[in-house]
């Protein structure tokens, strides 16, 4: 039988408000009344519901995950399900429930939703405006940011070393003899993609090469369809200029571009090599399999929950930025037989 606060009050001979004050620890309750309430709780084996437990401990054992993106589904986003699965698994191990939502407008609505759920902490994924973190900061809710690239020193940040990944791509293509390279950048406004390109461009220049401005293209999103449509748009220029390689700062863009090229009878990598960035399972299942920069997103997801738990429990954790090393995985799209 599930007992209520009313039952505890009746058993202890006190008012419901007195029981509530004992449970929450807020307000005055005499030592005698407190002992009566605690004895009644023990005798009735009273188990408070989630809200009551939260009132006692000031914790809900809920954490929120907000994914800031412009695509319509997680499967069409470079933040693949591997990271989310890892977050859910680690949260379960630490006895947290998880609310997951998305925000395609970089507004405050998703943050408000999580705050209304009284989450103990938040994990924010991908790029968002500074106003979001400033808003959340007002409520003193522990927060971990994954690849958000925000300008705030008191927030725990976890980022991919995107520039280094771009440099790895430049080394690989240059060593293969590619000098005329087209570049597709995920978004001009996204710092992640800008840094991937910046690392790539800087290294190409260090090696004595040059990326012509007219060979740099920006996409509106990081979707497979966008990659396909962008190649269709620049096809005439590509035929005229005959680049030997394409680097896309997102692998869905790269695979969309590859599909268009293959439909046009272009042989990959014989006629043109293609490199992406993200390293999800999709890239190795595509044919030809895609050479890409891989990041251990499962590790990032697990670490995010671990560090958030440390912040929630007020462990001696100082806000810091952790950079995760990328790895270039060479596959069929650049590796000639």
N, C-alpha and C positions, 0 to 999 in steps of 0.2 A: 504493500500500500504506500502511495506517495503522500507524505505529510506536507502541510503548508506552514507558513509563518503563523497563521491563525491557530493551528494545532499546537505549535510550540508555545505560543502565548498562553493558551488555555492550560497546558500541562504545567507551565512554570508559574502560572498565577500572576502574569504581568501583561502589560498592554502590547499590542502589535508593534507600536512605535518603539517600545523598549527593545523588543526582539530585533527590529531592524537596526537600531543603534548598536546593539551588540554585534550583529553580523557584519555591519559595514565598518565598525570601529569609529564612527563619526557621531558626535554628540555625547552627552553625559549619560552614563548608566552606573548605578551604584555597584560596588563589588558584590553585594548580596544578590542583586537582580542579575548581574552577569553570571554568577555561579549557577543560579536557578535555570537561566536560559541554556547555558552550556550543558547542564545535566539533562535537561529535557531533550536537547539535540542528540545527546549520546543515547538516551533511553529509546527514543523513537527512531534512531539510526537515520536521522534526517540528512538528506543529500540535497543541498541547494541547487537550483537550476543554474544554467550558464550565467544569467544576469546576476543572480545573487553571488555566485562565486566571483564574478568580475567586481562586484561592489566590495567584497572583502579584500581581494588581492590587488584591486585596481588594475587587473589584467584580464583580457578576454581570451588569451591564447589564440587570437586570430591575427594573421598578417595579410596585408594587401599587396597585390602585384598590379601595377599599371603599365601597359605596353603602349607607348606613343608611336603611332604608325599611320600611314595614309592608305594602306591596302585594305581590302574588304575582309580578309580572313588571315589567320595566322599562317596558313599554308602558303600564302602568296607573299609572305614577308621574309626578309632575310633573318629576322629573329625567329629561328625555327623551333619546332616543338621540342627539340632535345633540351634546350635550356629550361623550358617550362616544366618538362617532366622531371628534370633534376631538382628544380625548386620544390616541386610537390613532394618528391621522395624525401628530401632532406627535411622539409617542414614536418612531414609525418613522423620521421625519426625523432624530431625534437618536440613532438606533440602539439604542433600548431595546425589549425585549420587555415585554409588559404582562400581569399577572395581574389579572383582574377578579372580584370576588365581592360578595355582598350580605350584609347582616346585618339581619334584621328584629327582633332582640331587643335590639339595642344592647349586646351582650355583648362579651367579649374573644376569642371564638372566631375571628372573622375576622382579627383582628390577629395572633393566634397562627399562623394558617395562613400569613399573609404573612411573618411573621418566620421561620418554618420554611423558607420558600422563599428566605431570605437576600436579600430585595429590597434594592436600594440606597436606595430611598425610597418614601414612601407618599403617595397622594392620598386624603383622606377627604372624602366628599360627604354633605351634608345633616346633620341634627341627630343628635347622639349625646351620651352622658353624659360628664361630665368625666373619669370614671375611665378611659375609653378612651385619651385623649390622655396622661394621667398614666402609664398603663401603658407605652405606646409610648415615651414620653420616657425611660424607664429604659434602653432599648437604644440610645439615641443615633442613632436612624434619622431622617434628614431627612424632614420631613413638611410637606405643604401641605393646608390645610383649605378646602373650598369650601362656603360658606354654613352652616358649622357653629356659628357664634356661641358659641365657647368662651371661657372666662375664663382666658386664658394669654397672657402677653406675648412668650414666646419662640417662638411658632409663627407661620408665615406664613399669614395668613388672607385669603381672597377672598370678599367678600360682596356681595349685591345690596342696593342702597339701598331696602329694602322699604318703609320709612315714607314715603319720597318718592313711590314708586309709588302708595301708598294715597292720598296727597294729590292726585295727578293725577286719580285716579278721583273723588274728592270734588268737585274743581273742575269736572270734565266733567259729572257728574250734576246738580250745583247749577246750572250755567249752562243746562242743558236744562230747568230748572224743577222738578226732582224734589225733594220735601221729605219724603215718606214712603217710607223705604228699608228693605228687609229686608237683613240681612247674614248670610252663611254663612261661618263661620271654619273653616279646615282642621282645626285641633286646638287645644284650650286649652293643651296642653303644649308645642306647637311655637312657639318664639320667632319664627321667620320669619313665621308667620301672625299671631301677636299683633302684630308690628310693622307688618304691612300694615294690619291693622285699626286700630291705634293712630294711624298716620298719617292714615288715612281719617277716623276719628272726630274727631281734633284739628282737622282742616281744616274739617269740617262745622260744628263748634262755632265756629270762627273766622269762618265765613261767616254765623253767626246761626242755624244749624239745630240739630237734636237727633236723636240715635238712641235710640229707646226701648229699654230693656233687654230687654223681651219680644219685640222684633223682631230680636234677635241669637241666632243658632243655631250650635251647635258640632257638627261632624261627627266621626265616629270615624276616618275616613281621608280621603284625597284622591283618591277614585276616582269614575268616572262613575256607577257603581251607587249609591254613597253619596249623590251629589247627587240622583239620581232618587228614591231612597227617602226622603230627608229632605224633599223637596217633597211627597211623598205623605203624610208624617206631619203636616206643618204646613198642608196644603191648606185645611182648614176655617178656620183662623185667617187664612190669606192671603185667602180669599174674604171673610171678615168685615171685615178691616182695609183691604183694597184698596191695598196699596203700589203705587207707580208704578215702582219699580226694585228690582233685586236686585243686590247686590255680593257675589261669592264670592271668597275669597282664593286660590282655585285654579281654573284654567280647566276641569279635568275635572269638578269639582263644579258649575261654572256650566253646562257642557254637559249634564250629567245633569239638572239642574234645568230647563233649557230643553226637553229632550225630554219631560219630564212635562207642562210647561205647554202645549206644542204638542199633545200628545195630548188635553189637556183643552179644546182649541179656543181657547186664549189666543193672541192675536196679538202677536208680538214684532217691533218695539218699540211698536206702537200701544197695546196694553193695558198692557204692562209692559216696561221696558228691563232688560237683563242685562249685567253686566260681570264679566270674570274676571281672572286674573293668571297669567302665565307666557309667553305668546306663542309657543307651539309651532305647527307647521304644521297641527295638527288644528283649531285655533281658526278658521283662515281657510277650511278645507274644510267646516266644519259649516254647516248652513243653518237659520236665517240665520247668516251669519258673525259670530263673536263679537268684540265690542270687548274688548280685553284690554291689560294692561300687559306689554310685551315687554322681555326682557333678552337680550343677546347671549351665549347660553350657549356657542356655538362659540368665541367669543373667550375666555371664562372657562376653557374646557377647554384651549385652546392655551396660554394664559398659565400655567396651573397646571403643565403639563409643563415649560415654559421655566424657571419659577422653581424648580421642584424640581431640575432639572438643574443650575442655578446652586448650589443648596445641596449637592447631591451632590458637585460638583466643588470645593466649599469656596471659591467665589467670595465676594467681599466683599458679601454680601447680608445685610441686617439684617432680622430679623423685623418684619413690618409688616402692616397691614390695608389692603387695596385695596377700595374701594367702586365698584361698577359702576352707572352711571346707567341707570334704566329709562326706557322711552318708552311713552306711551299710544298705542295703535293703534286708531283709531275705525273700526268696521265697522257692519254692518247691525243688530246687536242693540241699538244705541242711536241710530242715525242714521236718523231718519224721512225718507221720501222727500219 
